[in-house]
Amino acid sequence: MTGIKDVKCVLVIGATAGIGRALALAIHNLDSKPIVVVSGRRQERLDELAKHGERIKTARVDINTTHDELKQFVDRVLSEHPNLDAVILSSGVQHIFDLKKPETIDMSKIDDEVNTNYVSIIKLIVLFLPHFLKLSAEGRPSFIVPITSGLAIQPKADVPNYCATKAGLHSLALSLRAQLADTKVRVIEILPPLVESELHDHQGTTPALSKLWMPLDEFTKHTMEGLIRGDLQVAVGFSAQLLVKYEKGKRESVEQASKNQ
Ligand SMILES: NC(=O)c1ccc[n+]([C@@H]2O[C@H](COP(=O)([O-])OP(=O)(O)OC[C@H]3O[C@@H](n4cnc5c(N)ncnc54)[C@H](OP(=O)(O)O)[C@@H]3O)[C@@H](O)[C@H]2O)c1
């Protein structure tokens, strides 16, 4: 399976922090010298990233928005970067909800989490697909790289909606890959374990979780190896164990069932 080592132009949505930022910089260092388009809401962080090299370009976006604005964003990126051949979807948010105390639950956070982690991601994939299918018709490979989580497989009860959004995205990745099997559009799902990042900062849980998480450098090294090999599911640490324990054969079954239709 072809990996990402020869990519020409990669968009990383959610590149202003954590996993997305680390992957954007690691991809920028690939021998193929790709253009890396970094994206996210915080312009000052995008500007800081652009200082790492001339091949780093910025495209600010808040993906928690309307369909029309998402389409404008995709059209703008493709007109500025017609060679785009990979999209890494790293943007994500996580909220703690105590469902036994329903009066404490901020309904707008449910919308925020579902829209950011799932609804906008499938819309972005649909909006980028005509371009990638055109590349495929020209014989060129491309990559759609959703970032789910080990929690897509085994939920953690204090972040119930987050886990449901990631389970949804994981399921989507399986179906999308099966539907695109006879094209040159590759779907590579990254399933991180608990990794050093800013994801938990607003929840007040970072001090406790930082004792357990995988250092970002270690995660990035292993994940880049998987992306370069072209693994269809890139899982390290605890996520790799969960894939083996609960999902052995699942990806192959989805692909076989799709072929039989
Ligand atoms: N760290 C972990 O333990 C872990 C484990 C499993 C899965 N993951 C997943 O890995 C991905 C990266 O998370 P991380 O851990 O690196 O978290 P992070 O450090 O908090 O980074 C999250 C990124 O998402 C972007 N983002 C959030 N909302 C956005 C929006 N509405 N529009 C555009 N960008 C948005 C943020 O940028 P702005 O704020 O600038 O917009 C930031 O760049 C997420 O999908 C997360 O669910 C993380």
The ligand as a Tripos MOL2 file, in Angstrom:
@<TRIPOS>MOLECULE
LIG
   48    52     1     0     0
SMALL
NO_CHARGES

@<TRIPOS>ATOM
      1 N1         -4.4840   14.0110   22.7260 N.am      1 LIG1
      2 C1         -5.1350   12.8740   22.9130 C.2       1 LIG1
      3 O1         -5.0280   12.2080   23.9500 O.2       1 LIG1
      4 C2         -6.0090   12.3420   21.8190 C.ar      1 LIG1
      5 C3         -6.3680   10.9910   21.8760 C.ar      1 LIG1
      6 C4         -7.1700   10.4730   20.8650 C.ar      1 LIG1
      7 C5         -7.5930   11.2820   19.8340 C.ar      1 LIG1
      8 N2         -7.2300   12.6060   19.8190 N.ar      1 LIG1
      9 C6         -7.7060   13.4150   18.6950 C.3       1 LIG1
     10 O2         -6.5890   13.9680   18.0320 O.3       1 LIG1
     11 C7         -6.9830   15.1690   17.3770 C.3       1 LIG1
     12 C8         -5.9960   16.2620   17.7630 C.3       1 LIG1
     13 O3         -6.2040   16.5770   19.1300 O.3       1 LIG1
     14 P1         -5.0340   17.0750   20.0810 P.3       1 LIG1
     15 O4         -4.9310   16.0920   21.1580 O.co2     1 LIG1
     16 O5         -3.8620   17.4380   19.3060 O.co2     1 LIG1
     17 O6         -5.7640   18.3620   20.7160 O.3       1 LIG1
     18 P2         -5.3660   19.8960   20.7700 P.3       1 LIG1
     19 O7         -3.9530   20.0660   21.1700 O.co2     1 LIG1
     20 O8         -6.4190   20.5190   21.6280 O.co2     1 LIG1
     21 O9         -5.5600   20.3650   19.2580 O.3       1 LIG1
     22 C9         -6.8400   20.4240   18.6970 C.3       1 LIG1
     23 C10        -6.7800   21.1600   17.3810 C.3       1 LIG1
     24 O10        -8.1230   21.2400   16.8590 O.3       1 LIG1
     25 C11        -8.3320   22.5590   16.3910 C.3       1 LIG1
     26 N3         -9.7600   22.8850   16.4330 N.ar      1 LIG1
     27 C12       -10.6270   22.7150   17.4570 C.ar      1 LIG1
     28 N4        -11.8400   23.1970   17.1190 N.ar      1 LIG1
     29 C13       -11.7260   23.6760   15.8560 C.ar      1 LIG1
     30 C14       -12.6150   24.3170   14.9650 C.ar      1 LIG1
     31 N5        -13.8930   24.5820   15.3020 N.pl3     1 LIG1
     32 N6        -12.1700   24.6800   13.7430 N.ar      1 LIG1
     33 C15       -10.8770   24.4510   13.3720 C.ar      1 LIG1
     34 N7         -9.9810   23.8450   14.1830 N.ar      1 LIG1
     35 C16       -10.4030   23.4720   15.4130 C.ar      1 LIG1
     36 C17        -7.5120   23.4250   17.3470 C.3       1 LIG1
     37 O11        -7.1740   24.6490   16.7420 O.3       1 LIG1
     38 P3         -7.8080   26.0870   17.0960 P.3       1 LIG1
     39 O12        -8.1860   26.0650   18.5330 O.co2     1 LIG1
     40 O13        -6.7300   27.0520   16.7350 O.co2     1 LIG1
     41 O14        -8.9750   26.1710   16.1750 O.co2     1 LIG1
     42 C18        -6.2600   22.5810   17.5170 C.3       1 LIG1
     43 O15        -5.3620   22.8450   16.4580 O.3       1 LIG1
     44 C19        -8.4120   15.4550   17.8310 C.3       1 LIG1
     45 O16        -9.3110   15.0210   16.8290 O.3       1 LIG1
     46 C20        -8.5510   14.5950   19.0740 C.3       1 LIG1
     47 O17        -9.8870   14.2400   19.3110 O.3       1 LIG1
     48 C21        -6.4440   13.1510   20.7680 C.ar      1 LIG1
@<TRIPOS>BOND
     1     1     2 1
     2     2     3 2
     3     2     4 1
     4     4     5 ar
     5     4    48 ar
     6     5     6 ar
     7     6     7 ar
     8     7     8 ar
     9     8     9 1
    10     8    48 ar
    11     9    10 1
    12     9    46 1
    13    10    11 1
    14    11    12 1
    15    11    44 1
    16    12    13 1
    17    13    14 1
    18    14    15 2
    19    14    16 1
    20    14    17 1
    21    17    18 1
    22    18    19 2
    23    18    20 1
    24    18    21 1
    25    21    22 1
    26    22    23 1
    27    23    24 1
    28    23    42 1
    29    24    25 1
    30    25    26 1
    31    25    36 1
    32    26    27 ar
    33    26    35 ar
    34    27    28 ar
    35    28    29 ar
    36    29    30 ar
    37    29    35 ar
    38    30    31 1
    39    30    32 ar
    40    32    33 ar
    41    33    34 ar
    42    34    35 ar
    43    36    37 1
    44    36    42 1
    45    37    38 1
    46    38    39 2
    47    38    40 1
    48    38    41 1
    49    42    43 1
    50    44    45 1
    51    44    46 1
    52    46    47 1
@<TRIPOS>SUBSTRUCTURE
     1 LIG1         1 GROUP 0 **** ****
